[in-house]
């Protein structure tokens, strides 16, 4: 087998669904914000804020109605036909119109406004959550690509070393066993390349499945946020606060509706006492005033108070969770920066050692085993440096996510 050429993978091993998705995907993802927008649209989550907006509009129309509930038509007919049959009858027609209680209409308007606020906060929270997924998938693919580049370079170096040893074996400077060892190293690098290629394909497929886009966002590295403190408009806190505002408005509505609505009834009556007598027409006005017993309104008030208390607890829980996530992200960002500094120093030393090792091997002062050991150490240092740089970028993205930054 010729080990000097990278193994190729037939296109048919990719799933058909993935091939179709890649063919339909656009050539470039654009910015990170555009990738987030594509993923959000692909998820179908945008229908949720739209549904809440529809609920807000319905509540606003209800509060704008002149009646507190549906009017009703009442018809009444009395006749003595089944008894005396003297021709007496009475026809009564009434329209019942429920009236608003004092402050009830304003309370319902505030509920409608609070529901509308939920639509906006939910939209921001969904975009923030999708942004977190896009960030993770993007950086996983970027790190896999970095590992792939390092394994490609390692394979190139192994092949170059094998070619150099082959020449020296032909010239009688080295034993043939050294060539066999070099070829074994090349085969190992080819196996590493296949594994890295598979890891990269999987990571990129996950990103494409999430966003429907073919390539990663550019630029992927994010600018640090302007603040390190948890913002008050954090999407998670804003969503919990809007739920609390709705619970507060619903509690006020329950307090305004502690008794039933008064009902104004307007209508007329036509009556005749006996057959042949004149009919009498009259106008009727009625009003019904519910007593509003405390025992009847207590469950609704208690339910509204319970809802408000639960939403207040949810807000505090969300704030504590966001603070914990932010602290962890800040520590991870600092740790990634420190690790990068160490990796840079290690890489510099490993490159110096590799240069000296190659010179000593060329001069015959060191054997192949020592050179391969030095080369392996340099390869690990190079891979570690590349990954540390990428991991620092991912740590910054996670910190921005913890701060509630939504890519634009």
C-alpha positions in Angstrom: 0.0 0.0 0.0 1.2 3.5 -0.9 1.4 5.4 2.4 2.4 8.7 0.8 -1.1 9.8 -0.2 -4.0 10.6 2.2 -6.8 8.1 2.3 -9.9 9.2 0.3 -13.5 8.6 1.4 -16.2 7.8 -1.1 -19.0 10.3 -1.2 -21.5 7.6 -0.9 -20.7 6.9 2.8 -22.4 10.1 3.8 -26.1 9.8 4.6 -28.4 10.8 1.8 -30.3 13.2 4.0 -27.1 15.0 4.9 -26.1 15.3 1.2 -29.4 16.8 0.3 -29.2 19.2 3.2 -25.7 20.3 2.1 -26.8 20.7 -1.5 -29.7 22.9 -0.4 -27.7 25.0 2.1 -26.4 28.5 1.1 -22.7 28.9 0.4 -21.9 31.1 3.5 -23.4 31.7 6.9 -22.5 35.4 7.1 -22.3 36.8 10.6 -23.1 35.0 13.9 -26.3 37.0 14.2 -27.4 35.8 10.8 -26.7 32.2 11.8 -28.7 32.7 15.0 -31.6 34.1 12.9 -31.5 31.1 10.5 -31.5 28.6 13.4 -34.4 30.4 15.1 -36.4 30.4 12.0 -35.6 26.8 11.3 -36.6 25.8 14.9 -40.2 27.1 14.4 -40.0 28.9 17.8 -41.0 32.2 16.3 -44.6 31.0 16.3 -44.8 31.2 20.1 -44.3 35.0 20.5 -46.7 35.5 17.6 -49.4 33.4 19.4 -48.9 35.5 22.6 -49.3 38.7 20.5 -52.6 37.3 19.2 -53.7 36.7 22.8 -52.7 40.3 23.7 -54.8 41.7 20.9 -57.8 39.6 21.9 -57.6 40.8 25.5 -57.3 44.4 24.3 -60.4 44.0 22.2 -62.2 42.6 25.1 -61.3 45.5 27.3 -62.4 47.9 24.6 -65.9 46.4 24.5 -68.8 48.5 25.9 -70.0 45.4 27.8 -68.2 43.4 30.5 -69.6 40.2 29.1 -71.9 39.0 26.3 -75.3 40.7 26.2 -78.3 38.3 26.3 -81.8 38.5 24.9 -84.6 37.3 27.2 -88.1 36.4 25.9 -91.1 35.7 28.1 -94.6 34.7 27.1 -97.6 34.1 29.4 -101.1 33.0 28.3 -104.3 31.6 29.9 -105.1 29.4 26.9 -104.5 26.2 28.8 -106.6 27.3 31.8 -109.4 29.9 31.6 -108.9 30.7 27.9 -110.2 34.3 28.4 -107.7 35.6 25.8 -105.2 37.1 28.3 -101.5 37.1 27.4 -98.3 38.8 28.2 -95.2 39.1 26.0 -91.9 40.4 27.5 -88.7 41.1 25.7 -85.5 42.2 27.6 -81.9 42.7 26.6 -79.4 42.0 29.5 -76.2 44.1 29.3 -73.4 43.3 31.8 -71.7 46.5 33.0 -68.1 47.1 33.9 -67.1 47.4 37.5 -65.1 50.4 38.6 -61.5 49.9 37.5 -62.2 46.5 35.9 -61.7 47.6 32.3 -58.3 49.3 33.2 -57.2 46.2 35.0 -57.9 44.1 31.9 -56.0 46.6 29.7 -53.0 46.2 32.0 -53.3 42.4 31.7 -53.3 42.8 27.9 -50.2 45.0 28.1 -48.4 42.5 30.4 -49.2 39.7 27.9 -47.7 41.8 25.1 -44.6 42.3 27.2 -44.3 38.6 27.5 -44.3 38.3 23.7 -41.3 40.6 23.5 -39.4 39.1 26.3 -40.0 35.6 25.0 -38.7 36.5 21.6 -35.4 37.8 23.2 -35.1 34.7 25.4 -35.6 32.4 22.5 -33.0 34.3 20.4 -30.6 34.1 23.4 -31.1 30.4 23.9 -30.7 29.7 20.2 -27.6 31.9 20.2 -26.1 29.6 22.9 -26.7 26.5 20.8 -25.2 28.2 17.7 -22.2 29.3 19.7 -21.6 25.8 21.0 -22.1 24.1 17.7 -19.9 26.6 15.9 -17.0 26.4 18.3 -17.2 22.6 18.4 -16.9 22.6 14.6 -14.1 25.2 14.8 -12.1 23.2 17.4 -12.6 20.1 15.3 -11.3 21.9 12.3 -8.3 23.1 14.3 -7.5 19.6 15.4 -7.9 18.4 11.7 -5.4 21.0 10.5 -2.9 19.9 13.1 -3.2 16.3 12.2 -2.8 17.2 8.5 0.4 19.1 9.4 1.6 16.2 11.5 1.0 13.8 8.6 2.8 16.1 6.2 5.8 16.2 8.6 5.8 12.4 9.0 5.8 12.0 5.2 8.6 14.5 4.8 10.7 12.6 7.5 9.9 9.3 5.8 11.1 10.6 2.4 14.3 12.0 4.0 15.0 8.7 5.7 14.3 6.8 2.5 17.0 8.8 0.7 19.5 8.2 3.5 18.7 4.5 3.5 19.3 4.4 -0.2 22.6 6.2 0.3 23.6 3.6 3.0 23.6 6.2 5.8 20.8 4.6 7.8 19.5 1.1 8.3 16.3 -0.1 6.6 14.7 -0.7 10.0 14.7 3.1 10.4 12.6 3.4 7.3 10.1 0.9 8.6 9.8 2.8 11.8 9.2 6.1 9.9 6.5 4.4 7.8 4.8 3.2 10.9 4.8 6.7 12.2 3.2 7.9 8.9 0.5 5.2 9.2 -0.3 6.3 12.7 -0.6 9.9 11.6 -2.9 8.8 8.8 -5.1 7.0 11.3 -5.2 10.2 13.4 -6.2 12.2 10.4 -9.1 9.8 9.6 -10.4 10.2 13.2 -10.0 13.9 13.1 -11.8 14.1 9.8 -14.7 12.1 11.2 -14.9 14.3 14.3 -14.9 17.4 12.1 -17.6 16.0 9.8 -19.8 15.2 12.7 -19.4 18.6 14.4 -20.0 20.4 11.1 -23.1 18.3 10.4 -24.5 19.2 13.8 -24.0 22.9 13.0 -25.6 22.5 9.6 -28.6 20.6 11.0 -29.1 23.4 13.6 -28.8 26.4 11.3 -29.4 25.0 7.8 -26.2 26.8 6.7 -23.1 25.3 5.2 -20.2 27.2 6.6 -19.4 28.7 10.0 -20.1 32.3 10.8 -17.4 34.9 10.1 -16.0 36.3 12.3 -16.5 33.6 14.9 -14.5 35.3 17.6 -16.6 37.7 19.6 -15.7 41.1 21.1 -15.8 41.1 24.9 -18.9 42.6 26.4 -18.8 46.1 27.7 -19.5 45.0 31.3 -18.7 42.0 33.5 -21.7 42.4 35.7 -25.1 40.7 35.2 -27.2 43.2 33.2 -30.7 44.0 34.3 -32.0 43.3 30.8 -30.6 39.8 30.7 -33.0 37.8 28.5 -33.5 35.2 31.2 -34.3 37.8 33.9 -36.4 39.9 31.5 -38.5 36.9 30.6 -39.0 36.0 34.3 -39.8 39.6 35.1 -42.4 39.8 32.4 -44.1 36.7 33.8 -44.1 38.5 37.2 -45.6 41.6 35.7 -48.4 39.5 34.2 -49.1 37.8 37.5 -49.2 41.2 39.2 -51.7 42.4 36.6 -53.8 39.3 37.0 -53.8 39.7 40.8 -55.1 43.2 40.4 -57.8 42.0 38.0 -58.9 39.4 40.5 -59.1 42.1 43.2 -61.3 44.3 40.8 -63.6 41.4 40.1 -64.4 40.3 43.6 -68.1 40.4 42.8 -70.1 39.7 39.7 -70.8 42.4 37.1 -74.1 44.4 37.5 -76.5 43.7 34.7 -78.7 46.4 33.1 -81.8 45.0 31.4 -83.8 47.1 28.9 -86.9 45.9 27.2 -90.7 46.2 26.7 -93.9 44.4 27.6 -97.2 44.0 25.8 -100.2 42.6 27.8 -103.9 42.1 27.3 -106.3 41.2 30.1 -109.1 39.5 28.2 -110.0 38.8 24.6 -111.3 41.9 22.8 -109.6 44.3 25.3 -107.0 46.8 24.3 -103.4 45.8 24.6 -101.1 47.7 26.9 -97.4 48.4 26.0 -94.8 49.4 28.5 -91.1 50.1 28.8 -89.1 48.1 31.4 -85.7 48.8 33.0 -84.1 46.4 35.4 -80.7 46.3 37.2 -79.1 43.3 38.9 -76.4 44.0 41.6 -74.5 40.9 42.9 -73.7 41.0 46.6 -70.0 39.9 46.1 -69.6 37.6 49.1 -66.0 37.3 50.3 -66.4 33.5 50.5 -67.1 33.4 46.7 -64.2 35.6 45.6 -61.6 34.1 48.0 -60.5 31.2 45.8 -59.8 33.4 42.8 -57.9 36.0 45.0 -55.9 33.2 46.6 -55.1 31.7 43.2 -53.9 35.0 41.8 -51.8 35.6 44.9 -50.3 32.2 44.6 -49.4 32.8 40.9 -47.7 36.1 41.8 -45.7 34.5 44.6 -44.6 31.7 42.3 -43.5 34.1 39.6 -41.6 36.2 42.1 -39.8 33.0 43.3 -39.1 32.1 39.7 -37.5 35.5 39.1 -35.2 35.1 42.1 -34.3 31.6 41.1 -33.5 32.8 37.5 -31.3 35.6 38.9 -29.3 33.2 41.1 -28.9 30.7 38.2 -27.7 33.5 35.9 -25.2 34.7 38.5 -23.8 31.2 39.0 -23.4 30.7 35.2 -21.7 34.1 34.9 -19.2 33.4 37.6 -18.4 30.0 36.1 -17.9 31.6 32.7 -15.7 34.3 34.0 -13.5 31.8 35.8 -13.4 29.6 32.7 -12.3 32.7 30.6 -9.5 33.5 33.0 -8.4 29.9 33.1 -8.4 29.7 29.3 -6.2 32.8 29.0 -3.8 31.3 31.6 -3.7 28.0 29.8 -2.9 29.8 26.5 0.0 31.6 28.0 1.5 28.3 29.3 0.8 26.6 25.9 2.7 29.4 24.0 5.8 28.9 26.2 5.6 25.2 25.9 5.3 25.4 22.1 8.3 27.7 21.8 10.5 25.3 23.9 9.2 22.3 21.9 10.0 23.9 18.6 13.5 24.8 19.8 14.0 21.2 21.0 12.7 19.9 17.6 15.1 22.0 15.6 18.1 20.9 17.7 16.9 17.3 17.5 16.6 17.4 13.7 20.1 18.9 13.4 21.5 16.3 15.7 19.8 13.5 13.7 21.1 14.9 10.4 24.6 14.9 11.9 24.2 11.4 13.2 24.5 12.5 16.8 21.0 11.1 17.7 19.1 8.1 16.5 15.7 8.0 15.0 13.9 7.0 18.2 15.1 10.2 19.9 14.0 12.3 17.0 10.6 10.7 16.9 10.2 11.3 20.6 11.1 14.9 20.2 8.8 15.3 17.2 5.9 13.7 19.1 6.4 16.2 21.9 6.5 19.1 19.5 3.4 17.8 17.7 1.5 17.6 21.0 2.6 21.1 21.9 1.5 22.5 18.6 -1.9 20.8 18.9 -2.3 22.1 22.4 -1.4 25.6 21.4 -3.9 25.6 18.5 -6.7 24.2 20.7 -5.9 26.6 23.6 -6.4 29.5 21.2 -9.7 28.2 20.0 -10.8 27.3 23.5 -10.1 30.9 24.6 -12.4 32.1 21.8 -15.1 29.6 22.9 -14.6 30.7 26.6 -15.2 34.3 25.5 -18.3 33.3 23.6 -19.6 31.5 26.6 -19.0 34.5 28.7 -20.9 36.7 26.3 -23.7 34.1 26.4 -23.7 34.2 30.2 -23.9 38.0 30.1 -27.0 37.8 27.9 -25.4 39.1 24.7 -27.4 38.3 21.6 -25.4 38.5 18.4 -26.7 41.0 15.8 
